[in-house]
Amino acid sequence: MFTDMKLQIKMLSSLLLTLILIGCNSKQIEMEKIIFLHHSTGQRIWIGETNRYIFRLTKRNDIQSYFKNWNKKHKTNYVITEQTFPAAAPYGWKNDPYDYYNIWVKNAGDKPYMNEPTLEILTRDYNVIIFKHCYPVSNIKEDTGNPDINSEERRVENFKLQYIALKNKMHEFSENKFIIWTPAVQVKNNLTLEEAQRTQIFYRWIKEEWDEKGDNVFVWDFYQYETDGGLYLKDEYSTTAFDSHPNRKFAGRIAPIFAQFILDVIEGKIE
């Protein structure tokens, strides 16, 4: 009888260990949810080289296709979705550093701000949050010497204060990962030399000073891909010499690079 009891205890212990291992394993393969917050430039990369008509009919796009193929090959369960942020109404079609600061830092909390989700809301629903600025962010004015974190004026001095506040806020959500694009820039015909130079100054500050290795915030270098080391979005990468949206060929080349960067962040391959 004593032997039978020992056998039952041993079997029960084995069962419990199996359940624990299954539980741990399920955490490893559970759904990883990613949200990409963007406007029109981001959508061009999201669609990639997929035909625009096919996208309108089927919503098929290069980024999700890349993730689908990755999941199938590697038996992962990464789900990426996108969202226009902020929406045109009621907030307005603006996604400068000020606007992320305004929604996520200045008006942080468990309730949406002007119908836009705060980080408290987004981090509950998504493991990885990706955000960016559209190319008007490159219309940067000269600094005044009096930076103002609450100013909507595009000045490097204001951007720096807003970025520091945003990073501190993102650090509050240590279980989540954040990916931010370096600033989208414009074609030469749409940007003065001084504006282009200021954008490059801001870009270098993000890369060389603001970005921290080993934290939960990651920088994807879209600016470098657009400029190839220059000051402007190259004409051959733009829709036209007067339209600063990426063209289909460029978007098709960049989409898989962007998708792989996201996957590398998720899987801990990038510091």
Buried (B, 14 or more C-beta within 10 A) or exposed (E): EEEEEEEEEEEEEEEEEEEEEEEEEEEEEEEBBBBBBBBBBBBBBBBBBBEEEEBEEEEBBBBBBBBBEBBEEEEBEBBBEBBBBBBEEEBEBBBBBBBBBBBBBBBBEEEBBEEBBBBBBBBEEBBBBBBBBBBBBBBBBEBEEEBBBEBEEBBBBBBBBBBBBBBEBBEEBEEBBBBBBBBBBBBBEBBEEEBBEBBBBBBEBBBEEBBEEEBBBBBBBBBEBBBEEEBBBBBEBBBEEEBBBBBBEBBBBBBBBBBEBBBEBBEEEBE
